[in-house]
Amino acid sequence: MHPAVELLAKRMESNPDEFVQGHERHHRWERIIEKYIPHMNDEDKTVIRSKYDTLQLDQMHKEVMVELLYGEEPRNELTFEKLKEVADKLTKEASSTECGLYKLHFSISEGLH
């Protein structure tokens, strides 16, 4: 693996939020990836694409959970940071039981209002 790809992969692991669409630094990383991915070998491309896609799908999962639980209610200034905070609570507090979902709904409501 090329050293630059290794560094970027480590950065994705240590600061995944920076690679998620909507984050202020996302554009910076996306620009670099798009510029150099044509020059990477197949192994390097696979590493970068796999990590990047996983981060995007993790973010999609968080947004879907917020949407399912919060629905069509108005969102007061739902910024990236608030969405991240709510999504983190979803990840930590959600369980498959009704009790867990009940607690989670109120946790989300507190964070968004």
N, C-alpha and C positions, 0 to 999 in steps of 0.2 A: 504494500500500500504506500502511496506517495505520502511524504511527511505532511504536506499541506492538507491532504484529505484526512489524515489521522488527526491533525489539530482541529479541523472543522468538525469532525465526528465527536471529538472530546468536548468541543464547545457546545454542540447540540445536546450532549448528555448533561453538562454542567449548567447550562442556561437555556433550557428548551423553550422558554417563553419568547426569546428573541427570534425564534424561527417560525413563530405562529403568526398567521395573517392577522393584522390588526395591531400588532405590537409596533412601537415606534422604530425599532431596529430591524424589523423584518425585511424591509426593502433593501437595506444594506447587505444582508446575507443573501437574499434572493438574487441580487444583482451579481454578486461574486459567483454564486453557484451557476447561474445561467451563462455567465461569461466563460467559465472554464470547464464546464461539464463536457463540451464537445472534444476537449483535449485529453480527457481522462480515459484510462483503460477500462475494460468492462468491470473488473473487480472494484475499482474506485467509484465508478458510476453506481454500481449496485449498493455499495455502502452508503453513499450520500443519498440516493433516492429512497432507499429503505428507511433510513433514519428520518429523513425529511417527511416522507409520506406517513410514517408512524406518528410523528408530532402533529401533522395536520389532522389525521384521523382521531387522535386523542382529543384535540381541540373540538372537532366536530361532535364527538361523544358528549363533551361537556355542554356544548351549545344545545344539542338535542335534549339533554336532561333538563336544562334550564327552560327550554321551550315547552317540554311536556309538563313540567311542574308549574310553570308560570303562565303559560298560555297566552291569551290575547290581551291580558291586562296591560295597561300602559307601563312603560319602564322609564322611570325618571333617571335621565342621564346614565344610561347603561353603557359605561365606558369599558374599555378593555380591562382595566384594573378591577372594576367592580365585577365584571363577568368572570375574571380569573378567581377572584375571592369567592364568589358564589360557586363556581365550578369546583374549587378546592373543597369547599364545605360539602358539596354533593359527593365528591369522591370519598371523603373521610366519614361522613355521617350516614350515607345512604345504605340501606339494607333492603333485603327483599320483603321484610315484614311491614305491615301497615304502620306500626309504631315508628319505625325508622323513617318512612316516607312522611308521616305526619310531622315529626320533628324537623325533617328536612324542609318541608314547605314553609314552616314558620321561620326557619333559619334563613332561607332565601328571601322571604318577604322582608325581614329585618335588614338584610344587606342591600336591598334595592330601593327601599323607601327612605 
